Each structure stands twice: as structure tokens, then as C-alpha cells.
Amino acid sequence: MRRIPGKHSKIPGIIRIMVMAKTLSANLKKTALYERHLKASAKMVPFAGYAMPVSYPSGIIQEHQHTRKHAGLFDVSHMGQIRIEGENCAELLETLMPSDLIGLSLQQLRYSLLLNERGGILDDLIIMRTDPQAFVLIVNAACKHRDLEHLESRLGAQLRISMIPGKTLLALQGPESASVMQGLGQQTSDMGFMKIRDMNLADIPCHVSRSGYTGEDGFEISVEDEFANQLADTILHDERVIWAGLGARDSLRMEAGLNLYGQEMSESLNPLDAGAFWAISKSRRPSGERPGGFLGADPVFDALSRTQGKRLVGLVPEGRVPVRSGAKISDHEGNPIGHVTSGGYSPSLSHPICLAIIDNRHSASGHNIYATVRNRRVLMTVTTLPFVKHRYYRVPENLQK
């Protein structure tokens, strides 16, 4: 594998680690689009057991900026797609997830969490209701087999649970993505954010959601592997679309202030500490209509009553010094108060940014704290998230049904 040219200081931390790999293991899994990535001269890296494109010849910054201005196409087929079906499916899934699934409408999706007994986060995911008694989960690549085992061990006797094979998942992201979809034969102006629809794109059957993890308007497209290359080629034929890799995906989600499992989330962090308490539906909170009842509810609710806890915050370092994941954070007196979870260069803002988990008494916007970089203290300013405003699509009132 060739190294990415240029300064590694402008590559997000998680991707920078992967770029250092010298070779790709022969036993890495490959997505259906692997040969297309090689044809596009992608720089391939090992990620969650797969050979994945980190960037293309235009580079991470160009891919990032193009997605913000036009549209980028991401191969995210390494992620898991799990189907769960059976009688009382929503009620049973609510015993494992803190979301309102009983009230989730057909063809709608929701961001949710899988928790352990201690309230720690096993994974974050997207859950979509495809049928009155069936749901599909989109889960993180590194967690998908563990997630499947967790679901089967808890609900396997009552529900049918299986990994969906032979599927490619594409993410078309950016402000011109809806216009690209129109060019593929689909008008999506009446399709709101977090909605699902079965449709034909260039005469290819697809399962499409208006969602993504960049902060931009966009779509995630599930298609049979056998049609993946044809569909990708057709989408890329539109001059507004370019391939974008894991590097741009990481920098885009950091600017959007979005968590990444293994960085801002882990089994040792509860949703409150990880800045994801909003993912617990109001009806499932202590004052809601159906409070608790999910695995880990008691320790999560106990955390609400603590005066001292942790918070996920955005940080802007002084100057141009990159502050990476794992950097220790301290207060003015040098007392440890947390650590950086993700850090890198923001192409949209032209300066470094960080996500960090710190003691909540230091989490007010504008507060100054310090990160330690190569035994040197770097001044950091706490800022509100997201760094770059979300631009998710909302259906105009005159088109709402």
C-alpha cells in the first residue's frame, strides 16, 4: 500500500493510524466495489477487517470540500445490516434499546443505541421499520458480529434475527445529492430526513433512506451486490459526484460533531457521558410515558442525578498545532480533566478541531483548558457542537402529506 502524500497533520487521527499500515493482509474482506476502488486509484487500508478506500488521487481535503459543495459517494458496505422480525418485535426490541420503537412509523428510521447492563454503549446504530413486525438495523462494521450475538442471546428465542447477506451500502452525501437522485429517475422533494423508500435508481431496485453521517443532506442506498458496480458507475457519471473515502468521511463527521464508536463511544461510557443522551426517546426517560425498561436503564438514569459527570464537547486548539485522539486534557492548574477522543484538521474551517470527553464542570462554551502534545501544553477553547451547521433536508409544508 502506498502512503498518502503530503502532511499527515491534515489527516484525521483515526485514519492517520490506518495510513501507517505497510501492507494489506490477504485475508481482509472486500466489498463488491473493491475492483472499482482500485480502478479509481484509491489508497486502500485495513479497516474493521475489510480493505477500504481511505482516499483517492484528489486527496482527503478535496473529497471533503467537494462533498460539502456538491456530492460525494462513499462505499460503506463494510457496515452490518441485520433483519429482525416476529410477533411483538417492537416491544421486545425496546427491552434492549432506549428508543420509542412502538411509535416508530413504517418507512421511518431512528438513531439508537445498544447498551450493556452497566449502561455502557455496545454500539450505536440506525434502526428502520420496514414492516409492522420487522426492523432492519444498520450497525458498525467492527461491532456487527458481536451485535448479532447480543441480539440472538437476548431475543433469539422469540424473534428471527439474521445478518442480511449480499448487500452493498452506498452513501451519497452533499447538497446536490437530491439533484443527482432526480437524474437517476427519482424525485425526492417529498422525502424527509430519516425516511425510507423502495425505489428504482437507473432501473435498479434499491432500498433508500434519506440519512447519512456527514451533517449534509444525503441518501444511503442498499442494493444487491450484483448491481453495485453498475449503480456506482451510473451515479459517478454525474459530474457533480466524486468518490470519497474514509478520510473525508471522518473529517466530515467530526465537523458535524457526530460520535464515532470506539472514539466517542465505548462500553465504559454511558449515553450521558458520551453526549448521546438525546438518543434516548423522551417516552423512555424517567418522566416519559414508558420510562426505562431497557437494558442498562437504572445506571443510565442514576448518572442523571450525579452533579459531577463527563460531557462530550468540541475544542478548538490555539494556532495550527494538531491535537490527536488520546491527548490528555487538564485545567489551568494541570489537574487531569479528560482526553481528546477525535482530532484533526477541519477543511471547512481551515484550522484544527477536536472532540473530547471532559469533566462537565469545564464544559461551558468559551472555557479555556489545555491539551498535552509532545510534553507541551496547548491552549484549547471549548465550543458548542457542531463545528459546521447541519443541513439535513426538511420537507416544505406545501409538500407534506
C-alpha positions as CSV (number, residue, x, y, z in Angstrom):
1,M,0.0,0.0,0.0
2,R,1.3,3.5,-0.8
3,R,1.4,6.2,1.8
4,I,-0.8,9.2,1.4
5,P,1.5,12.1,0.2
6,G,1.6,15.4,1.9
7,K,1.3,16.3,5.6
8,H,-0.2,13.7,7.8
9,S,-1.2,16.6,10.2
10,K,-4.2,17.2,7.9
11,I,-5.4,13.6,8.1
12,P,-8.0,12.8,10.9
13,G,-6.5,10.8,13.8
14,I,-8.3,7.5,13.3
15,I,-7.4,7.5,9.6
16,R,-3.8,8.5,10.2
17,I,-3.3,5.4,12.2
18,M,-4.5,3.2,9.3
19,V,-2.4,5.0,6.8
20,M,0.8,3.8,8.6
21,A,0.0,0.2,7.6
22,K,2.6,-1.1,5.1
23,T,0.6,-3.9,3.6
24,L,-2.9,-5.2,3.2
25,S,-3.4,-8.7,4.7
26,A,-4.6,-11.3,2.2
27,N,-7.4,-12.3,4.4
28,L,-9.1,-8.9,4.5
29,K,-12.7,-9.0,3.3
30,K,-13.5,-7.0,0.2
31,T,-16.7,-5.2,-0.7
32,A,-18.4,-5.7,-4.1
33,L,-16.8,-2.4,-5.2
34,Y,-13.2,-3.3,-4.4
35,E,-12.1,-3.5,-8.0
36,R,-13.8,-0.2,-8.8
37,H,-11.8,1.4,-6.0
38,L,-8.5,0.0,-7.4
39,K,-9.5,1.3,-10.9
40,A,-10.0,4.7,-9.4
41,S,-6.5,4.5,-7.8
42,A,-7.8,4.5,-4.3
43,K,-5.4,4.2,-1.4
44,M,-6.7,1.0,0.4
45,V,-6.2,0.4,4.1
46,P,-7.3,-2.2,6.6
47,F,-10.4,-1.2,8.5
48,A,-12.7,-3.4,10.6
49,G,-11.5,-6.5,8.8
50,Y,-12.0,-5.0,5.3
51,A,-9.8,-3.5,2.7
52,M,-11.3,0.0,2.4
53,P,-10.5,3.2,0.4
54,V,-9.1,5.9,2.7
55,S,-8.8,8.4,-0.2
56,Y,-8.5,8.9,-4.0
57,P,-5.9,10.8,-6.1
58,S,-7.7,14.2,-5.4
59,G,-7.0,13.8,-1.7
60,I,-9.0,13.9,1.5
61,I,-9.3,17.7,1.6
62,Q,-10.7,17.9,-1.9
63,E,-13.1,15.0,-1.3
64,H,-14.3,16.7,1.9
65,Q,-14.8,20.1,0.2
66,H,-16.4,18.6,-2.8
67,T,-18.9,16.8,-0.6
68,R,-19.7,20.0,1.3
69,K,-20.3,21.9,-2.0
70,H,-21.6,19.2,-4.4
71,A,-21.8,15.4,-3.7
72,G,-19.5,12.6,-2.6
73,L,-20.1,8.9,-3.0
74,F,-18.9,6.6,-0.1
75,D,-18.7,2.8,-0.1
76,V,-19.9,1.8,3.4
77,S,-20.6,-1.8,2.6
78,H,-18.5,-3.0,5.5
79,M,-21.2,-2.0,7.9
80,G,-23.7,-4.7,9.0
81,Q,-27.3,-5.0,8.0
82,I,-29.4,-7.1,10.4
83,R,-33.0,-8.0,9.9
84,I,-35.2,-8.7,13.0
85,E,-38.8,-9.9,12.6
86,G,-41.5,-11.6,14.6
87,E,-44.6,-11.0,16.8
88,N,-44.2,-8.1,19.2
89,C,-40.9,-7.2,17.6
90,A,-41.0,-3.5,18.6
91,E,-41.9,-4.3,22.3
92,L,-39.1,-6.9,22.5
93,L,-36.5,-4.6,20.9
94,E,-37.4,-1.9,23.4
95,T,-36.0,-4.1,26.1
96,L,-32.6,-3.7,24.6
97,M,-32.8,-0.2,23.1
98,P,-33.8,3.1,24.7
99,S,-35.8,4.3,21.7
100,D,-39.5,4.6,21.1
101,L,-39.9,1.7,18.6
102,I,-43.5,1.0,19.3
103,G,-44.3,4.5,18.0
104,L,-41.9,4.4,15.1
105,S,-43.8,4.7,11.8
106,L,-43.4,2.4,8.8
107,Q,-40.7,3.6,6.4
108,Q,-39.1,5.7,9.1
109,L,-35.7,5.3,10.8
110,R,-34.2,6.3,14.1
111,Y,-30.7,6.6,15.6
112,S,-30.4,4.3,18.6
113,L,-28.1,2.5,20.9
114,L,-27.4,-1.0,22.2
115,L,-26.4,-0.9,25.9
116,N,-25.0,-3.3,28.4
117,E,-26.1,-4.0,32.0
118,R,-24.0,-1.1,33.3
119,G,-25.4,1.4,30.8
120,G,-22.3,1.3,28.7
121,I,-22.6,1.6,24.9
122,L,-22.2,-1.6,23.0
123,D,-22.9,0.1,19.7
124,D,-24.7,3.0,18.1
125,L,-26.9,2.2,15.1
126,I,-29.7,3.1,12.8
127,I,-33.0,1.2,13.1
128,M,-35.6,1.3,10.4
129,R,-39.1,-0.1,10.5
130,T,-39.8,-1.9,7.2
131,D,-42.9,-3.8,8.2
132,P,-45.3,-3.7,11.2
133,Q,-43.4,-6.7,12.7
134,A,-40.0,-6.2,11.1
135,F,-37.0,-3.9,11.5
136,V,-33.6,-3.6,9.9
137,L,-30.5,-2.4,11.8
138,I,-27.5,-0.7,10.3
139,V,-24.6,-1.4,12.7
140,N,-20.9,-0.6,12.8
141,A,-18.6,-2.9,11.0
142,A,-16.3,-3.6,14.0
143,C,-19.3,-4.5,16.2
144,K,-21.7,-6.3,13.8
145,H,-20.9,-9.9,14.8
146,R,-21.0,-9.0,18.5
147,D,-24.2,-7.1,18.0
148,L,-25.7,-10.2,16.3
149,E,-24.7,-12.4,19.1
150,H,-26.0,-10.0,21.7
151,L,-29.4,-9.8,20.0
152,E,-29.7,-13.5,19.5
153,S,-28.7,-14.3,23.1
154,R,-31.4,-11.9,24.4
155,L,-34.2,-12.2,21.8
156,G,-33.3,-15.2,19.6
157,A,-35.9,-17.5,21.2
158,Q,-38.7,-15.1,20.3
159,L,-37.6,-13.4,17.1
160,R,-36.0,-14.3,13.8
161,I,-32.6,-12.4,13.7
162,S,-30.2,-12.7,10.8
163,M,-27.4,-10.8,9.0
164,I,-28.6,-9.7,5.6
165,P,-26.1,-11.1,3.1
166,G,-25.1,-9.9,-0.4
167,K,-25.8,-6.2,0.1
168,T,-23.8,-3.2,-0.9
169,L,-24.4,0.1,1.0
170,L,-23.6,3.4,-0.7
171,A,-23.8,6.8,0.9
172,L,-24.4,9.7,-1.5
173,Q,-23.9,12.9,0.5
174,G,-23.9,16.6,-0.2
175,P,-26.2,19.5,-1.1
176,E,-26.6,18.3,-4.7
177,S,-27.4,14.7,-3.8
178,A,-31.1,15.2,-4.3
179,S,-30.5,16.6,-7.8
180,V,-28.3,13.6,-8.6
181,M,-31.2,11.3,-7.5
182,Q,-33.5,13.2,-9.8
183,G,-31.1,12.5,-12.6
184,L,-31.4,8.8,-11.7
185,G,-35.2,8.9,-12.1
186,Q,-36.4,9.7,-8.6
187,Q,-37.9,12.9,-7.3
188,T,-37.2,13.1,-3.6
189,S,-38.6,16.6,-2.6
190,D,-41.3,14.9,-0.5
191,M,-38.9,12.5,1.2
192,G,-37.9,13.9,4.5
193,F,-34.8,13.3,6.7
194,M,-34.8,9.9,8.3
195,K,-37.4,8.4,5.9
196,I,-37.1,5.2,3.9
197,R,-38.4,4.3,0.4
198,D,-38.0,1.5,-2.0
199,M,-37.2,2.9,-5.4
200,N,-35.5,2.1,-8.7
201,L,-32.4,4.1,-9.4
202,A,-31.4,3.9,-13.1
203,D,-33.9,0.9,-13.3
204,I,-32.0,-0.9,-10.4
205,P,-34.1,-1.9,-7.3
206,C,-32.8,-0.2,-4.2
207,H,-33.8,0.5,-0.6
208,V,-33.1,4.1,0.1
209,S,-33.0,6.2,3.3
210,R,-32.6,10.0,3.5
211,S,-29.8,9.9,6.0
212,G,-26.0,9.9,6.4
213,Y,-23.2,10.8,8.8
214,T,-21.7,13.9,7.3
215,G,-24.1,16.6,8.5
216,E,-25.2,17.2,4.9
217,D,-28.3,16.2,3.1
218,G,-27.9,12.8,1.5
219,F,-29.0,9.3,1.0
220,E,-27.9,5.8,2.0
221,I,-28.6,3.2,-0.7
222,S,-28.8,-0.5,-0.1
223,V,-28.5,-2.5,-3.3
224,E,-27.8,-6.2,-4.2
225,D,-24.1,-6.8,-4.7
226,E,-24.7,-7.9,-8.3
227,F,-25.9,-4.4,-9.3
228,A,-23.5,-2.4,-7.1
229,N,-20.9,-1.7,-9.8
230,Q,-23.5,-0.7,-12.4
231,L,-25.2,1.6,-9.9
232,A,-21.9,3.2,-8.7
233,D,-20.8,3.8,-12.3
234,T,-24.1,5.4,-13.1
235,I,-24.0,7.7,-10.1
236,L,-20.4,8.7,-10.8
237,H,-21.3,9.5,-14.4
238,D,-22.9,12.7,-13.0
239,E,-20.1,15.2,-13.0
240,R,-21.3,16.6,-9.6
241,V,-20.3,13.3,-7.9
242,I,-16.8,12.1,-7.0
243,W,-15.6,9.1,-5.0
244,A,-14.8,9.9,-1.3
245,G,-13.1,7.7,1.2
246,L,-12.9,7.0,4.9
247,G,-10.6,10.0,5.4
248,A,-13.2,12.5,4.2
249,R,-16.0,10.6,6.0
250,D,-14.1,11.0,9.3
251,S,-13.4,14.7,8.8
252,L,-16.9,15.5,7.7
253,R,-18.5,13.7,10.7
254,M,-16.0,15.5,13.1
255,E,-17.1,18.9,11.8
256,A,-20.7,17.8,12.2
257,G,-19.9,16.9,15.9
258,L,-21.1,13.3,15.4
259,N,-19.8,10.4,17.5
260,L,-17.7,7.5,16.2
261,Y,-17.9,4.2,18.0
262,G,-14.5,3.3,19.6
263,Q,-13.7,7.0,19.8
264,E,-16.5,9.0,21.5
265,M,-18.4,5.8,22.5
266,S,-17.5,2.6,24.2
267,E,-18.7,0.0,26.7
268,S,-17.2,2.1,29.5
269,L,-19.2,5.2,28.7
270,N,-22.9,5.7,29.2
271,P,-25.0,7.9,26.8
272,L,-24.9,10.9,29.1
273,D,-21.1,10.9,29.3
274,A,-20.8,10.3,25.6
275,G,-23.1,13.2,24.6
276,A,-25.7,10.8,23.3
277,F,-28.5,11.1,25.9
278,W,-30.6,12.7,23.2
279,A,-30.8,9.2,21.5
280,I,-33.0,8.1,24.4
281,S,-36.5,8.8,23.3
282,K,-38.5,11.2,25.6
283,S,-41.1,8.5,26.2
284,R,-38.4,6.2,27.6
285,R,-36.8,8.8,30.0
286,P,-37.7,8.9,33.7
287,S,-40.5,11.4,33.1
288,G,-41.8,9.7,30.0
289,E,-44.8,7.6,29.2
290,R,-42.8,4.3,29.2
291,P,-39.8,5.1,31.4
292,G,-36.9,2.7,31.4
293,G,-37.5,-0.9,30.7
294,F,-34.3,-1.3,28.6
295,L,-31.1,-3.0,29.5
296,G,-28.9,-0.6,31.5
297,A,-31.7,1.9,32.3
298,D,-31.0,2.1,36.0
299,P,-27.3,3.1,35.8
300,V,-28.1,5.5,33.0
301,F,-30.8,7.2,35.0
302,D,-28.5,7.2,38.1
303,A,-26.0,9.2,36.1
304,L,-28.6,11.9,35.6
305,S,-28.6,12.6,39.3
306,R,-24.8,13.0,39.6
307,T,-23.6,16.5,40.0
308,Q,-20.2,15.6,38.6
309,G,-20.0,13.7,35.4
310,K,-18.5,13.9,31.9
311,R,-19.5,15.7,28.7
312,L,-18.7,15.5,25.1
313,V,-17.5,18.9,23.8
314,G,-15.9,20.5,20.8
315,L,-12.4,22.0,21.2
316,V,-10.5,24.5,19.1
317,P,-6.7,24.4,19.6
318,E,-4.8,27.7,19.6
319,G,-2.7,28.1,16.5
320,R,-2.1,25.3,13.9
321,V,-0.9,22.6,16.3
322,P,-2.8,19.3,15.6
323,V,-4.2,17.6,18.7
324,R,-4.8,13.9,18.2
325,S,-7.0,11.3,19.8
326,G,-5.8,10.2,23.2
327,A,-4.2,13.6,24.1
328,K,-4.6,14.3,27.8
329,I,-6.6,17.4,28.8
330,S,-6.0,19.4,32.0
331,D,-7.3,22.5,33.7
332,H,-5.2,25.7,34.4
333,E,-3.6,24.1,37.4
334,G,-2.6,21.0,35.5
335,N,-5.2,18.7,37.0
336,P,-6.4,16.0,34.6
337,I,-10.0,16.5,33.4
338,G,-10.4,14.3,30.3
339,H,-9.0,13.4,26.9
340,V,-9.4,14.0,23.2
341,T,-11.5,11.4,21.5
342,S,-11.0,12.6,17.9
343,G,-8.8,15.3,16.5
344,G,-7.7,16.5,13.1
345,Y,-7.8,19.3,10.5
346,S,-11.1,20.9,9.5
347,P,-11.0,21.6,5.7
348,S,-14.2,23.7,6.1
349,L,-12.8,25.9,8.8
350,S,-9.1,25.8,7.8
351,H,-7.9,25.0,11.3
352,P,-7.6,22.0,13.7
353,I,-10.6,20.8,15.7
354,C,-11.2,18.2,18.4
355,L,-13.9,16.2,20.1
356,A,-13.2,15.4,23.7
357,I,-14.8,14.0,26.8
358,I,-14.1,16.1,29.8
359,D,-15.4,16.8,33.3
360,N,-18.7,18.7,33.0
361,R,-17.6,21.5,35.3
362,H,-15.2,22.6,32.5
363,S,-17.7,22.1,29.6
364,A,-19.1,25.6,29.2
365,S,-18.6,27.2,25.8
366,G,-15.7,29.6,25.8
367,H,-13.9,27.9,28.7
368,N,-10.2,27.6,28.3
369,I,-8.4,24.3,29.1
370,Y,-5.2,22.6,27.9
371,A,-4.1,19.6,26.0
372,T,-0.7,18.0,26.3
373,V,1.1,17.5,22.9
374,R,4.7,16.2,23.0
375,N,5.1,17.3,26.6
376,R,3.9,20.8,25.6
377,R,0.6,22.4,26.8
378,V,-1.6,23.7,24.1
379,L,-4.4,26.1,24.9
380,M,-7.9,24.8,23.9
381,T,-11.2,26.7,23.8
382,V,-14.4,24.8,24.4
383,T,-17.0,25.4,21.7
384,T,-20.6,24.3,21.0
385,L,-21.2,21.5,18.6
386,P,-21.5,21.1,15.7
387,F,-18.5,22.9,14.3
388,V,-20.3,23.1,10.9
389,K,-24.1,23.5,10.9
390,H,-26.1,20.5,9.9
391,R,-28.0,20.8,6.6
392,Y,-30.4,17.9,6.8
393,Y,-33.4,18.2,4.5
394,R,-36.8,19.1,5.8
395,V,-39.9,18.6,3.6
396,P,-41.5,22.0,2.8
397,E,-45.0,22.4,4.3
398,N,-46.7,22.5,0.9
399,L,-45.3,19.0,0.1
400,Q,-46.1,17.4,3.4
401,K,-48.8,14.7,3.2
